[in-house]
Amino acid sequence: MSIFKKSVQTFVNRRSFLSSSSFGLGAAALASLAKPSWLHPAATLKGQSSFPNFAPKAKRVIFLCMAGGPSHLETFDYKPDLAKLDGKPMPESFTKGQPIAQLQNQQLKCLGPIFKFRRHGQSGQEISDVLPGIGGIADDIAIVRSMHTDQINHDPAHTVMNTGTSISGRPSMGAWVTYGLGSMNDDLPGFVVLTSQGGRNPQPISSRQWGSGFLPSKFQGVQFYSQGEPVHYVRSSPGINRQQQRSFIDTVGKLNRIRNNKVNNPEIESRISQYELAFRMQASVPELMNFDDEPQYVRDRYGVKEMDGSFASNCLLARRLAERGTRFIHLYHRGWDHHGDLARYMKICSGLCDHPSATLVKDLKERGLLDDTLVVWGGEFGRTPMFQGKGATAGRDHHMRAFSVWLAGGGIRGGVTHGETDELGYHAAVNRTHIRDLHATMLHLLGIESQSFTHRYQGLDARLTGVEEEAKIIKPIIGQL
């Protein structure tokens, strides 16, 4: 009897250990990849041909998210008719029956553009004076002025921008891209997230915005931090040297594979690869995060002295990640929610984000990286033509019917403007462009045909671009198709 009890107890302990080790380090923070071959679509997309479908124009994406929703009316979409109506009632023909966030049941008055606009570059792109840096790269960017979305509040609107749907728990675009194409670096994650803040009311950003949803967990984004450990749970425990850590990972990997032979759970293989990547990141991440090897003139151009978590330092880090083969790099700057004191906070946010955004594009271009790096800049929605608040401290409410984004590099035609809003900037009116269309365009530039890029989930062939209707590639902003 004692022998039987001992064998049962041993089995329970081993089972508990296997279970806990499977949900350890990688599931907590790394959730990425170990070797590109493990992530190749042939191994991850059942019954489908490998991606890319055709020769890609872009190899990687840097998505610069201005979280909070920058006003298109103060950045890229000048409306002289709105200026004429400044302070006057908003025509009811624009707003009747339309969803409104915080201005419900209030008298709606127009707020004209608060900054001057000028034409920039040989292309003559019209850009606000609050964005002089971006004005300086006007000939390198394509501005889409006719964006619209499905959601009027921050978190669901971010969810639409990041996943193509307002349903929580779906894979993010970075997860989809790494799922289809894998990584180009054995020692760093294929999908990295960087955050910064500064401005009015920095809205929280949930980590599910870079989650993998129903895709394997190794495809979710890995957040890098500017304070403390750059990546959580990577460093070995105190007193453990590298040789001991290697032995531990090898042992856990063997035990996990023994377990997986019985249960055949693909997540266990994901966690094995996450442990392996974590081990290699112990050497690669410190080198990545150390700016000492950057020439002083480069740091001066970005406006950074060290890795301090600012948007500027994150832009420089994004370039370093791009050089090292990271497939999808997502930067969030929180602070663009300008319900009040619009002029002041637009200047603050633009001061923090304008110059580094432009410098990143210039730096990529000078290094020969812009040709195959797609850069996207924009928020989750726009702002209303109506003002919120009173007098000089007025702001603008959330707006889902129209906003602007710009794209550069990776097959994008620079110096073009696509789409128009109506005369007051309320509705996307000409060449209306949904976020699904933005996603389809991004995938196309990466060599992926969005309709065939699917994952079977709950009886549907799920897509980043949705199953409701076919998304359209924004062809006028792309070079030769």
C-alpha positions as CSV (number, residue, x, y, z in Angstrom):
1,M,0.0,0.0,0.0
2,S,2.8,2.4,0.9
3,I,4.5,1.8,-2.5
4,F,1.1,2.5,-4.3
5,K,0.7,5.8,-2.4
6,K,4.2,6.8,-3.2
7,S,3.8,6.2,-6.9
8,V,0.5,8.1,-7.0
9,Q,2.1,11.0,-5.2
10,T,5.0,11.1,-7.6
11,F,2.6,11.1,-10.6
12,V,0.6,14.0,-9.1
13,N,3.7,16.1,-8.4
14,R,5.1,15.5,-11.9
15,R,1.8,16.3,-13.5
16,S,1.6,19.6,-11.4
17,F,5.1,20.5,-12.4
18,L,4.5,19.9,-16.1
19,S,1.3,21.9,-16.0
20,S,2.8,24.9,-14.1
21,S,5.9,24.9,-16.3
22,S,3.8,25.0,-19.4
23,F,2.1,28.2,-18.2
24,G,5.2,29.9,-16.9
25,L,7.6,32.4,-18.4
26,G,6.6,32.4,-22.0
27,A,2.8,32.5,-21.4
28,A,3.3,35.5,-19.1
29,A,5.2,37.8,-21.3
30,L,7.2,36.4,-24.2
31,A,4.6,34.6,-26.3
32,S,6.6,34.8,-29.4
33,L,8.8,32.6,-31.5
34,A,12.0,30.6,-31.3
35,K,13.0,29.7,-34.8
36,P,11.5,31.1,-38.0
37,S,11.1,27.5,-39.4
38,W,8.8,26.7,-36.5
39,L,6.6,29.7,-37.5
40,H,6.6,29.2,-41.2
41,P,3.0,29.1,-42.5
42,A,3.5,25.6,-43.9
43,A,3.7,24.5,-40.3
44,T,0.9,26.7,-38.9
45,L,-1.7,27.2,-41.6
46,K,-3.4,23.9,-42.0
47,G,-4.1,22.9,-45.6
48,Q,-3.0,26.3,-47.1
49,S,-0.1,27.3,-49.3
50,S,2.7,29.2,-47.7
51,F,2.8,33.0,-47.5
52,P,3.6,35.3,-49.0
53,N,1.3,34.6,-51.9
54,F,3.4,36.9,-54.2
55,A,6.4,39.1,-54.1
56,P,6.0,41.5,-51.2
57,K,6.9,45.2,-51.3
58,A,7.3,45.3,-47.5
59,K,9.0,42.9,-45.1
60,R,8.0,44.6,-41.9
61,V,5.5,47.1,-40.4
62,I,6.0,49.9,-37.9
63,F,2.6,51.1,-36.7
64,L,2.7,54.5,-34.9
65,C,-0.5,54.7,-32.9
66,M,-1.6,58.1,-31.6
67,A,-3.8,56.7,-28.9
68,G,-6.8,58.9,-28.0
69,G,-7.7,60.0,-31.5
70,P,-5.9,63.0,-33.0
71,S,-8.1,65.6,-34.6
72,H,-8.0,65.3,-38.4
73,L,-9.2,68.9,-38.5
74,E,-6.0,70.1,-36.8
75,T,-3.6,67.8,-38.7
76,F,-4.3,66.7,-42.3
77,D,-7.8,67.8,-43.3
78,Y,-8.2,71.6,-43.6
79,K,-11.8,72.8,-43.9
80,P,-12.3,76.5,-44.8
81,D,-16.1,76.2,-44.6
82,L,-15.8,75.0,-41.1
83,A,-13.6,78.1,-40.3
84,K,-16.4,80.3,-41.7
85,L,-18.9,78.7,-39.3
86,D,-16.7,78.9,-36.2
87,G,-19.0,79.6,-33.2
88,K,-22.2,79.1,-35.2
89,P,-24.7,76.2,-34.8
90,M,-23.7,73.0,-36.4
91,P,-26.1,72.3,-39.3
92,E,-28.5,69.6,-38.2
93,S,-28.3,68.0,-41.6
94,F,-24.9,66.6,-40.7
95,T,-25.6,65.4,-37.2
96,K,-29.3,64.2,-37.2
97,G,-29.4,60.5,-36.3
98,Q,-25.7,60.3,-36.0
99,P,-23.9,58.6,-32.9
100,I,-22.4,61.2,-30.6
101,A,-20.2,60.4,-27.6
102,Q,-20.2,63.2,-24.9
103,L,-22.0,65.9,-26.7
104,Q,-25.4,64.2,-26.5
105,N,-28.3,66.6,-25.7
106,Q,-26.1,69.6,-26.0
107,Q,-26.3,72.6,-28.3
108,L,-23.9,71.8,-31.1
109,K,-21.6,74.6,-32.4
110,C,-18.9,74.5,-34.9
111,L,-15.2,74.9,-34.0
112,G,-13.1,76.0,-36.9
113,P,-9.5,74.8,-37.4
114,I,-7.3,76.3,-34.7
115,F,-4.0,76.0,-36.7
116,K,-3.0,77.2,-40.1
117,F,-2.3,74.8,-42.9
118,R,0.4,75.0,-45.5
119,R,1.4,73.1,-48.6
120,H,4.6,71.1,-48.4
121,G,7.1,69.5,-50.8
122,Q,6.8,69.2,-54.5
123,S,3.6,67.3,-54.0
124,G,1.9,70.3,-52.2
125,Q,0.4,68.1,-49.5
126,E,-1.7,70.3,-47.2
127,I,-0.5,69.7,-43.6
128,S,-1.1,71.7,-40.4
129,D,1.6,74.0,-38.9
130,V,1.4,72.0,-35.7
131,L,3.2,69.1,-37.6
132,P,6.3,70.8,-39.2
133,G,8.3,67.6,-39.1
134,I,5.7,65.5,-40.9
135,G,5.3,68.5,-43.3
136,G,9.0,68.0,-44.1
137,I,8.4,64.4,-45.3
138,A,5.2,65.3,-47.3
139,D,6.7,63.8,-50.5
140,D,7.3,60.5,-48.7
141,I,3.9,59.9,-47.3
142,A,0.4,59.1,-48.6
143,I,-2.4,60.7,-46.6
144,V,-5.7,59.0,-46.4
145,R,-8.4,61.5,-45.4
146,S,-11.5,59.3,-45.7
147,M,-11.0,56.8,-42.9
148,H,-14.0,55.7,-40.9
149,T,-14.6,53.1,-38.1
150,D,-17.4,51.3,-36.3
151,Q,-16.9,52.4,-32.7
152,I,-17.1,55.8,-31.0
153,N,-15.3,55.1,-27.7
154,H,-11.6,54.4,-27.1
155,D,-11.3,50.8,-26.2
156,P,-13.7,49.3,-28.7
157,A,-12.3,51.7,-31.4
158,H,-8.7,50.5,-30.6
159,T,-10.0,46.9,-30.8
160,V,-11.4,47.6,-34.3
161,M,-8.1,49.2,-35.4
162,N,-6.0,46.4,-34.0
163,T,-8.1,43.4,-34.7
164,G,-10.6,44.4,-37.5
165,T,-13.6,43.8,-35.2
166,S,-15.0,45.3,-32.0
167,I,-15.3,41.7,-30.5
168,S,-12.8,41.4,-27.8
169,G,-10.3,38.5,-27.8
170,R,-9.6,38.3,-31.6
171,P,-6.0,38.3,-32.9
172,S,-4.3,41.6,-33.3
173,M,-2.9,42.6,-36.7
174,G,0.7,42.1,-35.4
175,A,-0.2,38.5,-34.4
176,W,-1.8,37.8,-37.8
177,V,1.3,39.1,-39.6
178,T,3.7,37.0,-37.6
179,Y,1.4,34.0,-37.9
180,G,1.5,34.3,-41.6
181,L,5.1,35.3,-42.2
182,G,7.1,34.4,-39.1
183,S,10.1,36.3,-37.8
184,M,13.4,37.3,-39.4
185,N,15.4,37.0,-36.2
186,D,16.0,33.9,-34.0
187,D,16.9,36.0,-30.9
188,L,14.1,38.6,-30.7
189,P,10.3,38.4,-30.8
190,G,8.6,38.8,-34.2
191,F,6.1,41.3,-32.7
192,V,7.2,44.0,-30.2
193,V,5.1,46.7,-28.5
194,L,6.4,50.0,-27.1
195,T,4.4,52.6,-25.2
196,S,4.8,56.2,-24.2
197,Q,2.6,58.9,-22.9
198,G,2.3,62.7,-22.7
199,G,-0.6,65.0,-23.3
200,R,-4.2,65.1,-22.0
201,N,-5.8,62.2,-20.2
202,P,-3.6,59.2,-21.4
203,Q,-6.2,56.5,-21.9
204,P,-5.2,53.0,-20.7
205,I,-4.2,50.5,-23.4
206,S,-5.2,46.9,-22.6
207,S,-2.6,44.2,-23.4
208,R,-5.3,42.3,-25.3
209,Q,-4.8,45.0,-28.0
210,W,-1.7,43.1,-29.0
211,G,-3.0,39.6,-28.1
212,S,-3.0,36.5,-30.3
213,G,-6.7,35.7,-29.7
214,F,-7.5,32.2,-31.1
215,L,-4.1,32.0,-32.8
216,P,-1.3,30.2,-30.9
217,S,0.0,32.3,-28.0
218,K,3.5,32.5,-29.4
219,F,2.2,35.1,-31.9
220,Q,1.1,37.7,-29.4
221,G,3.1,40.9,-29.0
222,V,5.8,41.2,-26.4
223,Q,5.9,44.5,-24.6
224,F,9.3,46.2,-23.9
225,Y,9.6,48.5,-21.0
226,S,11.9,51.5,-20.4
227,Q,12.1,51.2,-16.6
228,G,13.5,48.1,-14.8
229,E,13.8,44.9,-16.8
230,P,13.1,45.6,-20.5
231,V,11.1,42.4,-20.8
232,H,9.5,40.8,-17.8
233,Y,10.5,37.3,-16.8
234,V,13.5,37.0,-19.0
235,R,16.4,37.4,-16.5
236,S,17.5,34.3,-14.6
237,S,16.7,34.1,-10.9
238,P,19.4,35.3,-8.5
239,G,22.2,32.8,-8.1
240,I,21.5,31.0,-11.4
241,N,24.2,31.3,-14.0
242,R,23.8,30.9,-17.8
243,Q,24.9,27.3,-17.8
244,Q,22.4,26.4,-15.1
245,Q,19.7,28.2,-16.9
246,R,20.5,26.3,-20.1
247,S,20.3,23.0,-18.2
248,F,17.0,24.0,-16.7
249,I,15.4,25.0,-20.0
250,D,16.6,21.7,-21.6
251,T,15.1,19.7,-18.8
252,V,11.8,21.6,-18.8
253,G,11.7,21.2,-22.6
254,K,12.2,17.4,-22.3
255,L,9.5,17.1,-19.7
256,N,7.1,19.2,-21.7
257,R,7.6,17.1,-24.7
258,I,6.9,13.9,-22.7
259,R,3.7,15.5,-21.6
260,N,2.8,16.6,-25.1
261,N,3.3,13.1,-26.4
262,K,0.3,12.2,-24.3
263,V,-2.0,15.2,-24.8
264,N,-0.9,16.5,-28.2
265,N,-1.4,20.2,-27.2
266,P,0.2,22.7,-29.6
267,E,0.4,25.3,-26.8
268,I,2.9,23.1,-25.1
269,E,5.2,23.4,-28.1
270,S,4.6,27.1,-28.1
271,R,5.8,27.4,-24.5
272,I,8.8,25.3,-25.2
273,S,9.8,27.7,-28.0
274,Q,9.1,30.7,-25.7
275,Y,11.5,29.3,-23.1
276,E,14.1,28.9,-25.8
277,L,13.6,32.5,-27.1
278,A,13.7,33.8,-23.5
279,F,17.1,32.3,-23.1
280,R,18.5,33.8,-26.2
281,M,16.9,37.2,-25.4
282,Q,19.0,37.3,-22.2
283,A,21.9,38.2,-24.5
284,S,20.1,40.0,-27.4
285,V,17.9,42.4,-25.5
286,P,20.6,44.2,-23.5
287,E,22.5,44.9,-26.7
288,L,19.3,46.1,-28.4
289,M,18.3,48.5,-25.6
290,N,21.8,50.0,-25.2
291,F,22.0,53.2,-27.4
292,D,25.7,53.7,-26.7
293,D,26.6,52.3,-30.1
294,E,24.4,55.0,-31.8
295,P,26.4,58.0,-33.1
296,Q,25.7,61.2,-31.2
297,Y,24.3,62.8,-34.4
298,V,21.7,60.1,-34.7
299,R,20.6,60.5,-31.1
300,D,20.5,64.2,-31.6
301,R,18.3,63.9,-34.7
302,Y,15.8,61.8,-32.7
303,G,16.1,64.1,-29.7
304,V,17.1,61.4,-27.3
305,K,19.9,60.9,-24.8
306,E,19.0,57.5,-23.5
307,M,16.3,54.9,-23.5
308,D,13.8,56.9,-21.4
309,G,10.4,55.5,-22.6
310,S,9.6,58.7,-24.6
311,F,8.1,58.4,-28.0
312,A,11.4,59.7,-29.5
313,S,13.4,56.9,-27.9
314,N,10.8,54.4,-28.9
315,C,11.1,55.5,-32.5
316,L,14.9,55.0,-32.4
317,L,14.3,51.6,-30.8
318,A,11.8,50.8,-33.5
319,R,14.5,51.4,-36.1
320,R,16.9,49.2,-34.3
321,L,14.3,46.4,-34.1
322,A,13.6,46.8,-37.8
323,E,17.3,46.4,-38.6
324,R,17.4,43.2,-36.5
325,G,14.5,41.6,-38.3
326,T,11.4,42.2,-36.1
327,R,8.4,41.7,-38.3
328,F,5.8,44.0,-36.6
329,I,6.6,46.9,-34.3
330,H,3.7,48.7,-32.7
331,L,4.3,52.1,-30.9
332,Y,1.5,53.6,-28.8
333,H,1.6,57.2,-27.6
334,R,-1.1,57.9,-25.1
335,G,-2.4,61.5,-24.7
336,W,-4.3,62.5,-27.8
337,D,-7.8,62.5,-26.1
338,H,-8.5,66.2,-26.5
339,H,-11.9,66.9,-25.1
340,G,-10.7,70.3,-23.8
341,D,-7.8,72.8,-24.1
342,L,-7.3,71.5,-27.7
343,A,-4.7,74.1,-28.8
344,R,-2.5,73.4,-25.7
345,Y,-2.6,69.7,-25.9
346,M,-2.3,69.4,-29.6
347,K,1.0,71.4,-29.3
348,I,2.2,69.1,-26.5
349,C,1.4,65.8,-28.3
350,S,2.7,67.1,-31.6
351,G,5.8,68.3,-29.9
352,L,6.4,64.8,-28.5
353,C,5.5,62.8,-31.7
354,D,5.9,65.0,-34.8
355,H,9.6,65.3,-35.0
356,P,10.4,61.7,-34.0
357,S,7.9,60.3,-36.5
358,A,9.5,62.3,-39.3
359,T,13.0,61.4,-38.2
360,L,12.1,57.7,-38.2
361,V,11.0,57.9,-41.8
362,K,14.1,59.8,-42.8
363,D,16.4,57.5,-40.9
364,L,14.9,54.4,-42.5
365,K,15.1,56.0,-45.9
366,E,18.8,56.9,-45.5
367,R,19.6,53.3,-44.4
368,G,17.8,51.8,-47.3
369,L,15.2,50.3,-45.0
370,L,12.2,52.4,-46.0
371,D,11.7,50.6,-49.3
372,D,10.7,47.4,-47.5
373,T,9.3,48.9,-44.2
374,L,5.7,50.0,-44.1
375,V,5.1,52.9,-41.7
376,V,1.6,53.7,-40.6
377,W,0.6,56.8,-38.5
378,G,-2.8,57.5,-37.0
379,G,-5.3,57.0,-34.1
380,E,-8.3,55.0,-33.5
381,F,-10.8,57.7,-34.7
382,G,-11.0,61.4,-35.3
383,R,-12.6,64.4,-33.6
384,T,-15.9,66.2,-34.1
385,P,-16.3,69.5,-36.1
386,M,-18.3,70.6,-33.1
387,F,-16.6,72.1,-30.0
388,Q,-16.8,70.7,-26.5
389,G,-16.3,73.0,-23.5
390,K,-16.2,76.8,-23.5
391,G,-14.1,79.5,-25.0
392,A,-10.3,79.2,-25.3
393,T,-10.3,75.8,-23.5
394,A,-12.6,74.2,-26.0
395,G,-11.9,70.7,-27.4
396,R,-13.4,68.2,-29.7
397,D,-15.4,65.0,-28.9
398,H,-14.8,61.5,-30.3
399,H,-15.7,61.0,-33.9
400,M,-16.0,57.7,-35.8
401,R,-17.3,59.0,-39.2
402,A,-14.1,60.5,-40.5
403,F,-10.4,60.7,-39.7
404,S,-7.0,60.7,-41.3
405,V,-4.0,58.4,-41.3
406,W,-0.7,58.5,-43.3
407,L,1.5,55.7,-44.7
408,A,5.1,55.6,-45.9
409,G,7.6,53.2,-47.4
410,G,7.0,49.5,-48.2
411,G,5.4,50.1,-51.6
412,I,3.5,53.3,-50.8
413,R,3.4,56.2,-53.3
414,G,4.7,59.3,-51.5
415,G,3.2,62.7,-52.0
416,V,-0.4,61.6,-52.6
417,T,-3.6,62.3,-50.8
418,H,-6.5,59.8,-51.0
419,G,-10.2,60.4,-50.2
420,E,-12.1,63.4,-48.9
421,T,-14.5,64.3,-46.2
422,D,-17.5,66.6,-46.6
423,E,-17.2,70.4,-46.4
424,L,-17.2,70.3,-42.5
425,G,-15.1,67.2,-42.0
426,Y,-18.0,65.2,-40.5
427,H,-18.4,62.3,-43.0
428,A,-15.9,60.5,-45.1
429,A,-17.5,61.3,-48.5
430,V,-15.2,60.4,-51.3
431,N,-13.3,57.1,-51.6
432,R,-14.5,56.1,-48.1
433,T,-11.9,53.8,-46.5
434,H,-12.7,51.5,-43.6
435,I,-10.1,50.1,-41.3
436,R,-10.6,46.7,-43.0
437,D,-9.3,48.3,-46.2
438,L,-6.3,49.6,-44.3
439,H,-5.6,46.1,-43.1
440,A,-6.1,44.6,-46.6
441,T,-3.6,47.1,-48.0
442,M,-1.1,46.3,-45.3
443,L,-1.4,42.6,-46.0
444,H,-1.1,43.1,-49.7
445,L,2.1,45.1,-49.3
446,L,3.4,42.2,-47.2
447,G,2.6,39.8,-50.1
448,I,-0.5,38.4,-48.5
449,E,-3.9,38.1,-50.3
450,S,-6.3,38.9,-47.4
451,Q,-9.2,36.8,-48.6
452,S,-7.1,33.6,-48.6
453,F,-5.4,34.4,-45.3
454,T,-7.7,32.6,-42.8
455,H,-7.8,30.6,-39.7
456,R,-10.6,28.2,-39.0
457,Y,-12.4,29.3,-35.8
458,Q,-15.8,28.3,-34.5
459,G,-16.9,27.1,-37.9
460,L,-15.7,30.3,-39.8
461,D,-12.6,31.0,-41.9
462,A,-11.7,33.9,-39.7
463,R,-9.7,36.8,-41.3
464,L,-8.1,40.0,-40.0
465,T,-10.2,41.7,-42.6
466,G,-13.4,40.1,-41.4
467,V,-15.9,37.8,-43.0
468,E,-18.8,40.2,-43.5
469,E,-17.7,41.9,-46.7
470,E,-14.6,42.0,-48.9
471,A,-12.1,44.5,-47.9
472,K,-10.6,46.7,-50.6
473,I,-7.0,47.4,-51.2
474,I,-6.3,51.2,-51.3
475,K,-4.8,51.0,-54.8
476,P,-4.2,54.7,-55.5
477,I,-1.7,55.0,-52.7
478,I,0.4,52.0,-53.8
479,G,3.1,52.1,-56.4
480,Q,3.1,49.8,-59.3
481,L,0.7,46.9,-58.5
